[in-house]
């Protein structure tokens, strides 16, 4: 599990950005936030998520947003999230938004496989 988590970190922290410089910046930022205790390491988050949403992690993004950040911190405050796409049994694609600080699942969406084999 740890190897898969480290691979996900290596492959996807900068997927939403363009260019190697942006990728390195996202990775550096995530590592700085982790060192400061602001966010959980991705392997820890993946282990937590796997208990409730088993499957193959296809994509991970690390983002700052406020749309899904309510609760104790208040809705107006930005938070860091891990956005995960997981391929589950029977071709179901599940997308999760997980609070990077607490590991709490903030949002879940699923899409079934279409009859032609593609996702809706």
N, CA, C and O of each residue as an XYZ file, in Angstrom:
480
protein
N       0.829     -1.188      0.000
C       0.000      0.000      0.000
C       0.871      1.248      0.000
O       0.568      2.211     -0.705
N       1.938      1.246      0.772
C       2.805      2.419      0.824
C       3.424      2.689     -0.534
O       3.518      3.847     -0.941
N       3.849      1.654     -1.247
C       4.457      1.852     -2.563
C       3.455      2.492     -3.521
O       3.813      3.412     -4.256
N       2.213      2.023     -3.526
C       1.191      2.589     -4.396
C       0.948      4.049     -4.041
O       0.776      4.879     -4.934
N       0.930      4.377     -2.746
C       0.744      5.760     -2.324
C       1.883      6.647     -2.778
O       1.661      7.771     -3.228
N       3.102      6.148     -2.662
C       4.253      6.942     -3.089
C       4.240      7.123     -4.604
O       4.623      8.178     -5.109
N       3.803      6.101     -5.324
C       3.691      6.218     -6.773
C       2.651      7.276     -7.123
O       2.860      8.078     -8.034
N       1.542      7.280     -6.408
C       0.508      8.282     -6.669
C       1.047      9.685     -6.428
O       0.759     10.600     -7.200
N       1.830      9.865     -5.360
C       2.433     11.171     -5.100
C       3.344     11.549     -6.252
O       3.308     12.683     -6.731
N       4.153     10.613     -6.695
C       5.111     10.899     -7.759
C       4.417     11.228     -9.073
O       4.907     12.054     -9.842
N       3.292     10.598     -9.335
C       2.639     10.762    -10.623
C       1.646     11.908    -10.686
O       1.450     12.484    -11.756
N       1.014     12.255     -9.572
C      -0.150     13.098     -9.733
C      -0.236     14.387     -8.953
O      -1.188     15.134     -9.180
N       0.614     14.696     -8.110
C       0.454     15.952     -7.375
C       0.374     17.152     -8.298
O      -0.269     18.139     -7.939
N       0.983     17.121     -9.447
C       0.928     18.261    -10.345
C       0.131     18.042    -11.608
O       0.344     18.772    -12.577
N      -0.774     17.083    -11.659
C      -1.485     16.802    -12.899
C      -2.323     17.962    -13.397
O      -2.457     18.145    -14.607
N      -2.887     18.744    -12.506
C      -3.725     19.855    -12.934
C      -2.918     21.022    -13.449
O      -3.482     21.912    -14.085
N      -1.657     21.058    -13.209
C      -0.804     22.162    -13.633
C      -0.081     21.782    -14.909
O      -0.039     20.613    -15.295
N       0.487     22.785    -15.559
C       1.234     22.495    -16.775
C       2.709     22.730    -16.535
O       3.093     23.661    -15.827
N       3.530     21.888    -17.123
C       4.975     22.060    -17.050
C       5.579     21.439    -15.816
O       4.914     21.255    -14.797
N       6.860     21.118    -15.928
C       7.574     20.474    -14.828
C       7.729     21.405    -13.642
O       7.700     20.945    -12.501
N       7.892     22.692    -13.872
C       8.040     23.648    -12.775
C       6.811     23.693    -11.892
O       6.927     23.748    -10.668
N       5.639     23.671    -12.494
C       4.400     23.684    -11.714
C       4.261     22.387    -10.926
O       3.826     22.402     -9.775
N       4.630     21.260    -11.544
C       4.565     19.967    -10.862
C       5.457     19.985     -9.627
O       5.036     19.564     -8.550
N       6.689     20.473     -9.778
C       7.616     20.533     -8.650
C       7.109     21.471     -7.572
O       7.275     21.196     -6.383
N       6.490     22.581     -7.971
C       5.946     23.520     -6.990
C       4.839     22.867     -6.168
O       4.812     23.020     -4.947
N       3.918     22.136     -6.821
C       2.841     21.451     -6.107
C       3.398     20.418     -5.139
O       2.946     20.311     -3.999
N       4.380     19.663     -5.601
C       4.987     18.653     -4.733
C       5.687     19.321     -3.550
O       5.536     18.885     -2.409
N       6.448     20.374     -3.821
C       7.146     21.087     -2.751
C       6.163     21.659     -1.737
O       6.390     21.576     -0.530
N       5.078     22.236     -2.226
C       4.070     22.805     -1.339
C       3.444     21.728     -0.466
O       3.281     21.917      0.740
N       3.092     20.599     -1.074
C       2.505     19.497     -0.308
C       3.477     18.999      0.750
O       3.074     18.723      1.880
N       4.744     18.883      0.399
C       5.745     18.424      1.366
C       5.936     19.439      2.491
O       6.094     19.051      3.649
N       5.923     20.726      2.168
C       6.047     21.764      3.197
C       4.859     21.723      4.152
O       5.033     21.788      5.369
N       3.665     21.616      3.603
C       2.464     21.554      4.439
C       2.466     20.305      5.308
O       2.030     20.342      6.459
N       2.956     19.205      4.759
C       3.051     17.979      5.543
C       4.061     18.149      6.680
O       3.793     17.749      7.813
N       5.211     18.737      6.382
C       6.251     18.941      7.401
C       5.757     19.861      8.518
O       6.161     19.707      9.671
N       4.893     20.806      8.186
C       4.347     21.737      9.179
C       3.162     21.137      9.934
O       2.617     21.764     10.842
N       2.768     19.922      9.554
C       1.643     19.278     10.223
C       0.295     19.784      9.744
O      -0.720     19.558     10.403
N       0.270     20.465      8.608
C      -0.975     21.024      8.080
C      -1.804     20.003      7.307
O      -3.031     20.095      7.274
N      -1.136     19.027      6.685
C      -1.856     18.004      5.915
C      -1.288     16.624      6.235
O      -0.143     16.484      6.664
N      -2.112     15.627      6.016
C      -1.687     14.243      6.198
C      -0.919     13.768      4.972
O      -1.165     14.248      3.865
N      -0.004     12.842      5.153
C       0.677     12.248      3.996
C      -0.332     11.483      3.134
O      -1.256     10.858      3.655
N      -0.149     11.536      1.835
C      -1.058     10.850      0.915
C      -1.188      9.358      1.223
O      -2.307      8.847      1.177
N      -0.124      8.635      1.531
C      -0.301      7.206      1.845
C      -1.258      6.980      3.014
O      -2.010      6.006      3.012
N      -1.240      7.866      4.014
C      -2.174      7.736      5.142
C      -3.612      7.941      4.676
O      -4.512      7.206      5.081
N      -3.823      8.940      3.826
C      -5.161      9.218      3.305
C      -5.647      8.051      2.449
O      -6.802      7.640      2.558
N      -4.769      7.517      1.598
C      -5.151      6.385      0.754
C      -5.523      5.165      1.585
O      -6.459      4.445      1.235
N      -4.819      4.925      2.662
C      -5.131      3.783      3.528
C      -6.504      3.961      4.173
O      -7.273      3.005      4.273
N      -6.807      5.171      4.606
C      -8.126      5.442      5.209
C      -9.238      5.269      4.188
O     -10.258      4.640      4.470
N      -9.037      5.826      3.006
C     -10.050      5.769      1.959
C     -10.290      4.336      1.503
O     -11.431      3.960      1.231
N      -9.235      3.530      1.414
C      -9.344      2.152      0.924
C     -10.276      1.302      1.776
O     -10.869      0.347      1.275
N     -10.412      1.631      3.040
C     -11.311      0.857      3.913
C     -12.766      0.997      3.475
O     -13.522      0.026      3.513
N     -13.165      2.208      3.057
C     -14.552      2.454      2.667
C     -14.776      2.408      1.159
O     -15.889      2.148      0.702
N     -13.721      2.660      0.387
C     -13.830      2.732     -1.074
C     -12.698      1.933     -1.715
O     -11.781      2.514     -2.296
N     -12.757      0.600     -1.611
C     -11.682     -0.213     -2.196
C     -11.700     -0.119     -3.711
O     -12.754      0.034     -4.329
N     -10.531     -0.211     -4.289
C     -10.409     -0.183     -5.734
C      -9.037      0.326     -6.138
O      -8.144      0.481     -5.306
N      -8.887      0.583     -7.423
C      -7.622      1.059     -7.970
C      -7.658      2.583     -8.074
O      -8.533      3.146     -8.732
N      -6.705      3.245     -7.421
C      -6.613      4.703     -7.491
C      -6.057      5.069     -8.864
O      -4.944      4.681     -9.218
N      -6.842      5.815     -9.626
C      -6.446      6.205    -10.976
C      -5.793      7.575    -11.014
O      -4.908      7.822    -11.834
N      -6.225      8.467    -10.128
C      -5.741      9.841    -10.185
C      -5.892     10.489     -8.812
O      -6.859     10.251     -8.089
N      -4.899     11.321     -8.476
C      -4.944     12.104     -7.242
C      -4.544     13.524     -7.590
O      -3.566     13.747     -8.304
N      -5.300     14.479     -7.084
C      -4.933     15.885     -7.219
C      -4.886     16.492     -5.830
O      -5.639     16.094     -4.941
N      -4.008     17.445     -5.652
C      -3.859     18.170     -4.385
C      -4.243     19.614     -4.662
O      -3.572     20.300     -5.433
N      -5.329     20.082     -4.030
C      -5.873     21.397     -4.353
C      -6.266     22.155     -3.098
O      -6.494     21.576     -2.036
N      -6.337     23.460     -3.256
C      -6.886     24.308     -2.196
C      -8.239     24.795     -2.667
O      -8.364     25.313     -3.777
N      -9.248     24.636     -1.839
C     -10.584     25.096     -2.207
C     -11.400     25.375     -0.963
O     -11.012     25.023      0.151
N     -12.545     26.019     -1.178
C     -13.428     26.281     -0.040
C     -14.822     25.726     -0.247
O     -15.649     25.817      0.660
N     -15.114     25.154     -1.404
C     -16.462     24.658     -1.680
C     -16.892     23.528     -0.752
O     -18.069     23.439     -0.404
N     -15.991     22.685     -0.353
C     -16.345     21.510      0.449
C     -15.772     21.592      1.861
O     -15.682     20.577      2.551
N     -15.391     22.769      2.287
C     -14.703     22.915      3.564
C     -15.601     23.603      4.575
O     -15.480     24.806      4.808
N     -16.488     22.849      5.164
C     -17.268     23.411      6.243
C     -16.974     22.607      7.494
O     -15.972     21.894      7.545
N     -17.790     22.703      8.462
C     -17.512     22.004      9.709
C     -16.866     22.938     10.705
O     -17.225     24.113     10.780
N     -15.910     22.428     11.476
C     -15.321     23.177     12.584
C     -14.602     24.435     12.124
O     -14.563     25.424     12.856
N     -14.032     24.415     10.924
C     -13.257     25.569     10.466
C     -14.119     26.661      9.860
O     -13.644     27.777      9.652
N     -15.364     26.361      9.575
C     -16.236     27.354      8.955
C     -16.129     27.320      7.445
O     -15.059     27.047      6.900
N     -17.217     27.593      6.774
C     -17.281     27.441      5.324
C     -16.440     28.474      4.588
O     -16.046     28.227      3.448
N     -16.155     29.603      5.184
C     -15.436     30.654      4.471
C     -13.929     30.406      4.392
O     -13.240     31.054      3.604
N     -13.421     29.494      5.180
C     -11.978     29.243      5.211
C     -11.572     28.197      4.191
O     -12.188     27.135      4.106
N     -10.530     28.494      3.409
C     -10.016     27.528      2.445
C      -9.386     26.342      3.162
O      -8.917     26.459      4.294
N      -9.385     25.201      2.484
C      -8.693     24.031      3.010
C      -8.020     23.313      1.860
O      -8.349     23.536      0.695
N      -7.085     22.458      2.193
C      -6.397     21.625      1.217
C      -7.144     20.317      1.120
O      -7.533     19.735      2.132
N      -7.343     19.858     -0.097
C      -8.026     18.579     -0.295
C      -7.213     17.688     -1.222
O      -6.464     18.157     -2.079
N      -7.388     16.391     -1.019
C      -6.939     15.401     -1.980
C      -8.192     15.004     -2.759
O      -9.185     14.584     -2.166
N      -8.147     15.135     -4.067
C      -9.236     14.692     -4.919
C      -8.795     13.387     -5.558
O      -7.780     13.341     -6.254
N      -9.554     12.335     -5.323
C      -9.191     10.993     -5.764
C     -10.197     10.459     -6.761
O     -11.399     10.682     -6.612
N      -9.723      9.759     -7.773
C     -10.581      8.998     -8.677
C     -10.199      7.543     -8.516
O      -9.038      7.169     -8.678
N     -11.199      6.718     -8.192
C     -10.968      5.310     -7.883
C     -11.853      4.451     -8.776
O     -13.059      4.680     -8.869
N     -11.254      3.467     -9.428
C     -12.001      2.488    -10.201
C     -12.357      1.347     -9.270
O     -11.478      0.666     -8.741
N     -13.659      1.140     -9.073
C     -14.131      0.108     -8.154
C     -14.726     -1.066     -8.927
O     -14.706     -1.096    -10.157
N     -15.250     -2.023     -8.180
C     -15.847     -3.220     -8.772
C     -16.877     -2.862     -9.829
O     -17.548     -1.834     -9.735
N     -16.995     -3.707    -10.822
C     -17.974     -3.600    -11.901
C     -17.839     -2.288    -12.682
O     -18.817     -1.787    -13.238
N     -16.622     -1.740    -12.719
C     -16.356     -0.571    -13.530
C     -16.892      0.743    -13.000
O     -16.961      1.723    -13.742
N     -17.265      0.785    -11.758
C     -17.798      2.021    -11.171
C     -16.637      2.973    -10.879
O     -15.664      2.596    -10.225
N     -16.749      4.206    -11.368
C     -15.749      5.235    -11.115
C     -16.237      6.095     -9.954
O     -17.315      6.684    -10.024
N     -15.445      6.167     -8.893
C     -15.809      6.946     -7.710
C     -14.829      8.090     -7.559
O     -13.614      7.896     -7.610
N     -15.364      9.277     -7.374
C     -14.552     10.478     -7.170
C     -14.802     10.956     -5.742
O     -15.943     11.119     -5.311
N     -13.701     11.175     -5.023
C     -13.785     11.614     -3.629
C     -13.036     12.920     -3.437
O     -12.033     13.178     -4.102
N     -13.524     13.729     -2.534
C     -12.778     14.887     -2.064
C     -12.551     14.650     -0.576
O     -13.494     14.485      0.198
N     -11.278     14.638     -0.196
C     -10.892     14.304      1.171
C     -10.132     15.476      1.768
O      -9.202     16.001      1.155
N     -10.528     15.881      2.958
C      -9.832     16.947      3.673
C      -8.412     16.466      3.955
O      -8.221     15.469      4.652
N      -7.418     17.166      3.417
C      -6.025     16.737      3.556
C      -5.523     16.894      4.975
O      -4.535     16.263      5.348
N      -6.175     17.715      5.771
C      -5.748     17.918      7.159
C      -6.275     16.828      8.085
O      -5.562     16.367      8.976
N      -7.528     16.416      7.875
C      -8.158     15.476      8.803
C      -8.342     14.076      8.244
O      -8.509     13.123      9.005
N      -8.313     13.937      6.916
C      -8.597     12.652      6.298
C     -10.079     12.387      6.150
O     -10.469     11.303      5.715
N     -10.915     13.349      6.501
C     -12.366     13.201      6.419
C     -12.815     13.276      4.958
O     -12.383     14.152      4.209
N     -13.678     12.355      4.572
C     -14.256     12.389      3.229
C     -15.317     13.475      3.208
O     -16.281     13.429      3.972
N     -15.133     14.459      2.323
C     -16.021     15.612      2.258
C     -17.110     15.460      1.200
O     -18.196     16.023      1.338
N     -16.819     14.700      0.145
C     -17.758     14.578     -0.968
C     -17.463     13.289     -1.716
O     -16.304     12.899     -1.863
N     -18.516     12.627     -2.190
C     -18.379     11.401     -2.960
C     -19.324     11.466     -4.153
O     -20.491     11.833     -4.016
N     -18.815     11.113     -5.308
C     -19.645     10.995     -6.500
C     -19.254      9.731     -7.232
O     -18.075      9.378     -7.283
N     -20.244      9.038     -7.808
C     -19.955      7.812     -8.553
C     -20.605      7.882     -9.928
O     -21.643      8.516    -10.119
N     -19.967      7.217    -10.870
C     -20.504      7.094    -12.222
C     -20.406      5.635    -12.623
O     -19.333      5.036    -12.552
N     -21.522      5.062    -13.043
C     -21.467      3.673    -13.516
C     -20.870      3.606    -14.904
O     -20.780      4.610    -15.611
N     -20.472      2.426    -15.277
C     -19.955      2.165    -16.612
C     -21.124      2.130    -17.602
O     -22.150      1.509    -17.326
N     -20.972      2.797    -18.759
C     -22.021      2.766    -19.790
C     -22.003      1.419    -20.490
O     -21.084      0.623    -20.299
N     -23.008      1.170    -21.290
C     -23.108     -0.111    -22.016
C     -21.973     -0.290    -23.013
O     -21.608     -1.420    -23.337
N     -21.407      0.820    -23.508
C     -20.303      0.702    -24.477
C     -18.942      0.606    -23.798
O     -17.911      0.619    -24.470
N     -18.933      0.510    -22.453
C     -17.678      0.331    -21.722
C     -17.032      1.611    -21.242
O     -16.010      1.563    -20.557
N     -17.605      2.762    -21.587
C     -17.038      4.038    -21.139
C     -17.831      4.567    -19.949
O     -18.963      4.149    -19.702
N     -17.213      5.495    -19.216
C     -17.913      6.104    -18.078
C     -18.817      7.220    -18.560
O     -18.534      7.897    -19.549
N     -19.906      7.394    -17.841
C     -20.855      8.470    -18.157
C     -20.334      9.793    -17.698
O     -20.998     10.814    -17.879
